[in-house]
Amino acid sequence: MSIDWSVFLSALGLACILEGAPYFLWAEKMPKVLLFLAQSPVSGLRRLGITAILAGLLFIYIGRG
């Protein structure tokens, strides 16, 4: 199995952009959001995480198909 490094690095770069955008665009609101997430129950965070994973897989499936 060979890895297409250009695709991997592009995906990694896009992930960094998407992760960093809220901190840049809504820097004033992020502390409240992070505090809310820190106080959320674990089950809610797990649901949020699995939803994000499934959405990502769906986007990959649509983009590659």
Rosetta blueprint (number, residue, H / E / L):
1 M L
2 S L
3 I L
4 D L
5 W H
6 S H
7 V H
8 F H
9 L H
10 S H
11 A H
12 L H
13 G H
14 L H
15 A H
16 C H
17 I H
18 L H
19 E H
20 G H
21 A H
22 P H
23 Y H
24 F H
25 L H
26 W L
27 A L
28 E L
29 K L
30 M H
31 P H
32 K H
33 V H
34 L H
35 L H
36 F H
37 L H
38 A H
39 Q H
40 S L
41 P L
42 V H
43 S H
44 G H
45 L H
46 R H
47 R H
48 L H
49 G H
50 I H
51 T H
52 A H
53 I H
54 L H
55 A H
56 G H
57 L H
58 L H
59 F H
60 I H
61 Y H
62 I H
63 G H
64 R H
65 G L
